[in-house]
Amino acid sequence: MLKYQRVLLKLSGESLMGNGGYGISSDVLSRYCSDIVSVTAMGVQIAIVVGGGNIFRGMSGTDKGFDRIRGDNMGMLATVINSLAIQSALENAGIKAKVLTSIRMEPVGEYYSSPKAIEYMEAGYTVIIAGGTGNPFFTTDSAAALRGVELKAGVLLKGTRVDGVYTADPEKYPEATKYSNLSFDEAYAKGLKIMDLTAFTLCRENSLPILVFDMNTPGNLKKAVSGDNIGTIIE
């Protein structure tokens, strides 16, 4: 049974690298798309926002001599490359997919608008929204929160490589314990690094719940949309 009919799935660019140090892992891409296919078969409407850190991260560009605006613009272009890769993989799996870009880039992708994205989702397309917010100084987490609110998603699914939010980084502190649920106020008071503050505030002010879960475990996306007790829910 579905808990969420429409979702915004946020994927990190780094997750697409797999065990490599750069680029896109075909194994990871195939695994993610398999999970997305299984969820769309349930009738779930999915919009995806993916980062670009596997190719270029704007903030790190400032260390290489780029100014922040130019670096962020390069990072936005990296998200377009990842979005096209996801579109291609989904179409190869028999799923209709559209890339909408936050900056004009026809014919690479159609220019984004929320009515257009909703129309495509209701017609059975998986919509991949590239280019972040279209503005520098905003992360793809902020883009995901913004698009989730605009598209009236039931939840923002933040797919990560850990199975939820912990009291500390579980990869560094094995004794850290996991939260099963949190309120926005609790998460803010505890200073938990779930998303950047702009994204977190957008979700909080618009009552868009965030579910942080392990995207690298096959079948978890299906469990997430079904409302199974996985990950950490912030609402």
C-alpha positions as CSV (number, residue, x, y, z in Angstrom):
1,M,0.0,0.0,0.0
2,L,1.3,3.4,-0.9
3,K,1.9,6.1,1.6
4,Y,3.1,8.7,-0.9
5,Q,1.6,9.2,-4.3
6,R,4.1,11.9,-5.5
7,V,7.7,12.1,-4.2
8,L,10.8,14.2,-4.8
9,L,13.9,12.0,-4.8
10,K,17.2,13.8,-4.1
11,L,20.3,11.9,-5.1
12,S,23.8,13.0,-4.5
13,G,26.3,13.2,-7.4
14,E,28.9,11.5,-5.3
15,S,26.6,8.4,-4.9
16,L,26.7,7.9,-8.7
17,M,30.5,7.4,-8.5
18,G,30.2,4.1,-6.7
19,N,33.6,3.0,-5.7
20,G,35.3,5.2,-8.3
21,G,36.8,8.6,-7.6
22,Y,35.1,10.4,-10.4
23,G,32.3,10.1,-13.0
24,I,29.3,7.8,-13.2
25,S,29.3,4.1,-12.2
26,S,27.1,2.1,-14.6
27,D,26.5,-0.4,-11.8
28,V,25.1,2.3,-9.4
29,L,23.1,3.9,-12.2
30,S,21.6,0.5,-13.2
31,R,20.7,-0.3,-9.5
32,Y,19.1,3.1,-8.9
33,C,17.1,2.9,-12.1
34,S,15.9,-0.6,-11.2
35,D,14.5,0.7,-7.9
36,I,12.9,3.7,-9.7
37,V,11.3,1.3,-12.2
38,S,9.8,-0.8,-9.5
39,V,8.3,2.3,-7.8
40,T,6.8,3.8,-10.9
41,A,5.2,0.4,-11.6
42,M,3.3,1.0,-8.3
43,G,1.9,4.2,-9.8
44,V,4.1,6.6,-7.8
45,Q,4.9,9.9,-9.5
46,I,8.6,10.7,-9.2
47,A,10.6,13.9,-9.7
48,I,14.4,13.6,-9.3
49,V,17.0,16.2,-8.4
50,V,20.6,15.0,-8.6
51,G,23.8,16.8,-7.5
52,G,26.9,17.2,-9.6
53,G,29.7,16.5,-7.0
54,N,30.9,13.5,-9.0
55,I,31.9,15.8,-11.8
56,F,32.4,19.3,-10.3
57,R,31.4,21.0,-7.1
58,G,31.0,24.8,-7.1
59,M,32.4,25.3,-3.6
60,S,35.6,23.4,-4.4
61,G,36.0,25.4,-7.5
62,T,36.9,28.5,-5.4
63,D,39.9,26.6,-4.2
64,K,41.0,26.1,-7.8
65,G,40.9,29.8,-8.7
66,F,37.3,30.1,-9.9
67,D,35.0,32.8,-8.5
68,R,32.0,31.4,-6.6
69,I,29.5,32.4,-9.3
70,R,31.4,30.7,-12.1
71,G,32.1,27.7,-10.0
72,D,28.4,27.3,-9.1
73,N,27.5,27.6,-12.8
74,M,29.9,24.8,-13.6
75,G,28.4,22.7,-10.9
76,M,24.9,23.3,-12.4
77,L,26.1,22.0,-15.7
78,A,27.5,18.9,-14.0
79,T,23.9,18.2,-12.7
80,V,22.7,18.3,-16.3
81,I,25.2,15.6,-17.3
82,N,24.0,13.4,-14.4
83,S,20.4,14.0,-15.2
84,L,20.9,13.0,-18.9
85,A,22.6,9.8,-17.7
86,I,19.6,9.0,-15.5
87,Q,17.2,9.7,-18.3
88,S,19.0,7.5,-20.7
89,A,19.2,4.6,-18.1
90,L,15.5,4.9,-17.3
91,E,14.5,5.0,-21.0
92,N,16.6,1.9,-21.7
93,A,14.6,0.2,-18.9
94,G,11.4,1.1,-20.6
95,I,10.4,4.1,-18.4
96,K,9.3,7.4,-20.0
97,A,11.6,10.2,-18.6
98,K,12.0,13.9,-19.2
99,V,14.8,16.2,-18.3
100,L,13.7,19.8,-17.4
101,T,16.4,22.3,-16.8
102,S,16.3,25.3,-14.5
103,I,18.3,27.4,-17.0
104,R,17.4,27.4,-20.7
105,M,19.2,24.6,-22.5
106,E,17.0,23.4,-25.4
107,P,17.4,20.9,-27.0
108,V,19.3,19.3,-24.1
109,G,16.3,19.6,-21.9
110,E,13.0,21.6,-21.7
111,Y,12.9,24.7,-19.6
112,Y,11.5,23.9,-16.1
113,S,8.1,25.1,-14.9
114,S,6.1,23.4,-12.1
115,P,2.9,23.1,-14.2
116,K,4.9,21.4,-17.0
117,A,6.6,19.0,-14.5
118,I,3.3,18.1,-12.9
119,E,1.7,17.5,-16.3
120,Y,4.5,15.1,-17.3
121,M,4.3,13.2,-14.0
122,E,0.6,12.8,-14.3
123,A,1.2,11.5,-17.8
124,G,3.5,8.8,-16.5
125,Y,6.9,10.4,-17.0
126,T,9.7,10.4,-14.4
127,V,10.8,14.0,-14.3
128,I,14.5,14.8,-13.7
129,I,15.1,18.4,-12.8
130,A,18.6,19.6,-13.7
131,G,20.5,22.8,-13.1
132,G,19.8,23.3,-9.4
133,T,17.7,26.3,-8.7
134,G,19.3,28.1,-11.7
135,N,21.1,30.5,-9.4
136,P,24.5,30.5,-7.8
137,F,24.9,30.3,-4.0
138,F,22.2,27.6,-3.7
139,T,22.9,23.9,-3.3
140,T,21.1,21.0,-5.0
141,D,19.6,20.2,-1.5
142,S,17.9,23.7,-1.7
143,A,16.8,22.9,-5.3
144,A,15.3,19.6,-4.1
145,A,13.4,21.3,-1.3
146,L,12.2,24.1,-3.6
147,R,11.0,21.7,-6.3
148,G,9.4,19.4,-3.7
149,V,7.3,22.3,-2.4
150,E,6.5,23.5,-5.9
151,L,5.4,20.1,-7.1
152,K,3.3,19.4,-4.0
153,A,5.3,16.2,-3.2
154,G,4.2,14.2,-0.3
155,V,7.7,13.8,0.9
156,L,11.3,14.7,0.1
157,L,13.3,11.4,-0.1
158,K,16.9,12.1,0.5
159,G,18.8,9.0,-0.7
160,T,22.2,8.6,1.0
161,R,24.7,5.9,1.7
162,V,23.7,5.6,5.4
163,D,20.4,4.4,6.7
164,G,19.2,7.5,8.4
165,V,20.2,10.4,10.7
166,Y,22.5,9.6,13.7
167,T,23.6,11.3,16.8
168,A,27.1,11.6,15.1
169,D,28.6,10.4,11.8
170,P,28.3,6.6,12.0
171,E,31.2,6.1,9.6
172,K,33.5,7.9,12.1
173,Y,31.8,7.0,15.4
174,P,30.5,3.4,15.5
175,E,28.8,4.1,18.8
176,A,26.4,6.7,17.3
177,T,22.7,5.9,17.5
178,K,20.1,6.4,14.9
179,Y,16.9,8.5,15.2
180,S,13.8,6.9,13.8
181,N,11.9,10.2,13.7
182,L,12.5,13.8,14.6
183,S,10.6,17.0,14.5
184,F,12.0,19.9,12.5
185,D,12.5,21.8,15.8
186,E,14.4,18.9,17.4
187,A,16.7,18.5,14.4
188,Y,17.5,22.2,14.3
189,A,18.1,22.3,18.1
190,K,20.4,19.4,17.9
191,G,22.3,20.9,15.0
192,L,22.0,17.8,12.9
193,K,23.4,18.1,9.4
194,I,20.5,16.7,7.4
195,M,20.4,19.3,4.6
196,D,21.8,22.8,4.3
197,L,19.8,25.4,6.4
198,T,18.1,27.0,3.4
199,A,16.7,23.6,2.2
200,F,15.8,22.6,5.7
201,T,14.0,25.9,6.3
202,L,12.0,25.6,3.1
203,C,10.8,22.1,4.1
204,R,10.0,23.2,7.6
205,E,8.0,26.3,6.6
206,N,6.1,24.4,4.0
207,S,5.5,21.3,6.0
208,L,7.3,19.0,3.6
209,P,8.6,16.0,5.5
210,I,12.1,14.7,4.8
211,L,12.9,11.0,4.8
212,V,16.6,10.2,5.0
213,F,17.3,6.6,3.9
214,D,19.9,4.3,2.4
215,M,19.5,4.4,-1.3
216,N,22.3,1.9,-1.9
217,T,20.2,-1.0,-0.5
218,P,18.0,-2.5,-3.3
219,G,14.3,-2.3,-2.5
220,N,14.6,0.6,0.0
221,L,13.0,3.1,-2.3
222,K,9.9,0.9,-2.6
223,K,9.8,0.6,1.2
224,A,10.1,4.4,1.5
225,V,7.1,5.1,-0.6
226,S,5.2,2.4,1.1
227,G,5.7,4.0,4.5
228,D,7.8,1.1,5.9
229,N,9.9,1.9,9.0
230,I,13.2,2.7,7.3
231,G,15.6,5.6,7.6
232,T,14.7,8.7,9.6
233,I,11.6,10.9,9.1
234,I,11.8,14.6,9.9
235,E,8.4,16.3,10.0
